[in-house]
Amino acid sequence: MKYRGKILIVDDEEDILILFKEILEDEGYKVDTTTSAKEGLKILEENIYELVLSDMKMPEMTGEQFLEELRKFNKFTSFVIMTAYGTINNAVECMKKGAFHYLTKPIDFNDPKVWKIIEEAVEKSKILQEKMKLEEELNKIKNKTNLDYIITQNKQMLDIINYVKKVAPTDFTILITGESGTGKELFAKAIHDLSLRKDKKFLPINCANISPDIMEAEFFGYKKGAFTGADTDRKGLFEQAEGGTVFLDEIGEIPTSIQAKLLRFLQDKEVRKIGDTESKKVDVRIIAATNKNLTKLVKEGKFREDLYHRLTSFHVHLPPLRERKEDIPILVFHFINKFNEKLNKNIKGITPEALEILLNYEWEGNVRQLANIINQACVFAEDYIDVKDLPEEIKNTEKTDFIFDYNKAKEKYQKSFMTTYLKVLLSITKGNISKAARMANIERQSLQKLLKKYGVNPEEFRKTNV
């Protein structure tokens, strides 16, 4: 039977505890019980539960007092009051103080409404717990990387960040490659912010948006009278960024005639304006990026080989999002926070069903596409992003059908996919092997063997809170 969550029942009547425990465990819940509210508080300090079912009237303290004490140290466990019909008003007061709902005694477990309250209470707690953990992870990631805008828990990406930290303080030209939407400009900005030029200008230029006819004038500037319409002297973009960093995005779009002039600039750090007879020293660092295969362009004669070698002295390749799916939960939380502020909303998180759809999707547009999807979802969502808030293109596209149940996953995926499977599993459970084993529906020992076989270390996920 599928594990559905952990519940603590607090009631001073032993018979009720025995009966409720049996009924709930038959439905897949793990249930603990106690007749003492004070004992219940001790249990809740040491253990994590999705739901507390508490009687309203108890000898040591009322259900309302119990809730008030619990909320002093626990904000995420759902609290449902069990109350007699005559004290419903008290239960309503408890809801104002943070109780999820109330159940009227005698509780009829044949009533679908009862199960709906229990299921939704457990679900809400899981989402709040996930949000708290992701918030802690996000803060730790930012502290670890010293970069607020690069959000990752992926080992390959963290290795890239460490590489960038070593190269950034130098003045070497760097080439960043990767598919569209992987964050090439963010990494260029990170290199600038970690460099000695951080207090100077960071100038991003999309080469694909500049007409080849005016590219030389845009890059290097021109003198008055150099051509029709040149009414005044004008500094080029390189000169405008004096002392700072120029980011040339989509460098594969530069025509070969300009490539020769760019190579000369990289060698001499001098610009000569159109119509000028003298060159001028310009101190800027160049970071370039492309989603194209420059090696292929070199072979086709569309990109200068000498410029290619000059650019690739230091090379950073960013993996696509589909190869680092363990980043999706933390990125989703990051974007929810971002768009909450932008849209003046208070979206608290995302339901597991909606998150599963995002984990299944292939993300051809990478992180940029994920950001756009979360932005759209936040517009329509109320408290939580749910499946209904996601666009049809995400829900209806053929997916990889990522499955947490191990036996089903083993049948569907090749061995090469198991590493991603295990990383996502540990990402969701924060490196907790027991919880991961329950989610995967396998024995803890079997999961440990798989982790060893595929070289996935749960300790890394605890350290980085993946």
C-alpha positions, -999 to +999 in steps of 0.1 A: +000+000+000+012+035-009+026+055+021+004+086+024+019+105+054+024+105+091-004+114+116-003+120+154-037+115+172-041+131+206-072+121+226-078+112+262-100+082+252-080+051+246-107+034+226-109+062+201-071+061+196-071+024+189-101+027+165-088+057+146-053+043+143-066+011+127-088+029+103-061+054+092-034+028+089-056+007+066-056+038+043-018+039+042-010+065+069+016+059+096-001+067+129+011+074+164-011+081+194-011+096+228-036+104+255-017+135+267-014+169+249+018+176+268+033+143+257+021+152+222+041+184+222+073+164+232+067+139+204+062+168+179+094+184+190+114+152+181+094+140+151+079+153+118+042+147+112+020+160+084-011+161+105-022+163+142-057+151+150-065+165+184-095+164+206-109+197+218-116+188+254-087+172+273-077+172+310-043+189+307-051+215+281-077+223+255-072+216+218-069+254+213-041+256+239-024+226+224-024+244+190-011+276+204+019+257+221+025+237+189+027+268+167+055+283+189+079+258+173+061+242+144+044+262+116+040+235+090+022+205+106-015+206+098-038+207+128-074+193+128-096+196+158-120+168+167-150+184+185-185+177+197-213+194+179-219+218+208-184+232+207-181+239+170-177+277+178-145+268+197-133+249+167-139+278+144-118+300+168-090+274+165-091+278+127-086+315+131-055+306+151-041+283+124-060+250+126-066+236+091-102+224+098-123+206+123-142+172+124-174+168+143-177+138+167-188+111+163-165+110+132-180+091+103-152+077+083-177+066+056-182+103+048-160+114+019-158+149+034-138+135+063-112+119+041-111+150+019-102+171+050-075+146+061-060+143+027-059+180+020-044+187+055-016+162+049-010+176+014-008+211+027+017+201+053+039+184+028+039+215+006+048+238+035+076+214+047+090+214+011+088+252+009+107+256+042+134+231+031+137+248-003+139+282+013+168+270+036+185+254+005+181+286-015+198+306+013+226+281+017+232+280-021+234+318-023+258+319+007+279+291-008+282+306-043+280+343-032+258+348-063+221+355-057+211+349-093+226+315-101+204+288-085+217+253-087+223+222-066+237+201-095+272+189-090+283+197-125+270+232-122+287+237-088+319+225-104+314+251-131+309+278-105+341+268-088+359+270-121+344+304-129+355+317-094+391+308-103+391+324-138+370+355-130+397+375-113+419+372-144+415+392-176+413+362-199+387+360-226+361+333-219+337+315-241+304+302-227+285+277-247+252+260-241+216+257-254+194+288-254+180+295-220+207+278-200+219+310-184+249+321-204+244+358-197+239+351-160+273+333-159+289+362-179+275+386-153+288+363-125+323+364-140+321+402-141+308+404-105+336+381-093+363+400-111+383+431-103+361+450-128+329+445-108+326+482-100+328+491-137+303+486-165+289+452-176+277+457-212+257+428-228+255+429-266+234+404-286+253+401-319+223+386-336+203+418-331+229+440-349+228+443-386+262+432-402+262+466-421+265+486-389+283+461-367+317+476-372+304+511-363+286+498-333+316+479-319+344+504-327+326+538-333+332+563-360+345+598-367+323+627-379+319+626-417+330+589-420+298+581-439+265+597-447+247+604-414+278+605-393+272+640-380+293+637-348+321+615-334+307+585-317+323+560-293+318+524-301+304+499-275+338+486-266+350+521-257+318+529-239+325+499-215+360+512-207+374+494-176+345+470-175+333+438-193+317+434-227+295+403-232+292+393-268+262+370-269+255+349-300+291+355-313+285+329-340+264+354-358+293+379-364+303+380-401+338+370-410+348+405-420+341+417-384+356+386-370+391+397-383+387+431-366+375+415-334+405+392-334+428+422-338+411+439-309+415+409-287+452+408-295+460+445-292+432+459-271+430+488-295+400+503-314+402+523-346+370+542-353+357+542-389+372+573-406+400+576-381+437+572-388+448+564-353+440+536-329+431+540-292+438+517-263+407+504-247+407+484-215+378+460-215+374+423-209+355+402-235+332+373-226+316+356-255+287+331-258+270+310-284+244+282-287+260+272-320+287+246-327+317+269-334+339+239-343+314+230-371+313+267-382+351+267-384+351+236-406+324+252-428+346+283-432+320+305-414+341+312-383+378+321-382+399+293-366+423+318-351+395+337-334+380+304-322+413+295-305+416+329-290+381+327-275+384+291-262+414+296-240+389+293-212+357+275-220+325+270-199+298+247-212+264+249-194+244+217-194+207+218-204+180+217-177+169+181-187+204+169-176+201+185-141+165+179-132+173+179-095+175+217-099+139+220-109+123+221-074+146+248-061+143+268-093+105+266-091+106+279-055+130+307-066+108+318-095+077+317-073+093+341-048+104+363-077+070+365-094+052+368-061+070+401-056+065+411-093+028+402-094+020+412-057+008+377-049+014+352-022+018+318-039+030+295-011+043+267-033+035+240-058+015+208-055+034+174-059+013+166-089+022+199-107+059+194-097+059+159-111+047+173-145+076+198-144+101+170-136+087+149-165+090+177-191+121+179-214+125+217-213+139+225-247+139+261-237+157+253-205+157+276-174+143+305-194+113+284-204+108+272-168+108+308-156+081+317-182+059+288-172+061+296-135+054+333-143+022+322-162+012+298-135+016+324-108-009+346-126-036+320-124-027+302-092-044+310-058-025+295-028-005+269-046+005+262-082-016+232-093-018+212-125-047+233-137-025+264-136+001+249-160-002+256-198-015+228-220+018+227-238+034+213-207+006+190-197-001+175-231+033+172-246+047+137-248+069+133-217+096+111-203+071+099-176+095+102-147+085+076-121+095+074-085+084+038-081+117+019-087+103-013-103+084+007-129+113+030-135+137+001-140+114-013-167+111+020-186+146+036-185+180+026-196+209+025-172+221+059-184+190+075-169+194+059-134+218+086-122+193+113-129+165+092-113+185+088-081+195+124-080+160+136-083+149+112-057+175+125-032+167+160-042+131+156-032+140+138+001+170+160+009+194+130+011+172+111+035+177+075+024+148+060+044+124+085+030+138+080-005+134+042-001+097+047+008+091+070-021+109+045-045+089+016-030+121-005-023+140-016+007+165+008+022+194-017+016+184-020-021+185+018-025+219+020-009+232-006-034+218+014-063+234+046-050+268+029-047+264+013-081+256+046-099+281+067-078+254+089-062+265+101-028+236+111-005+260+130+017+264+156-011+227+162-011+227+167+026+256+191+024+241+211-004+206+204+008+196+191-026 
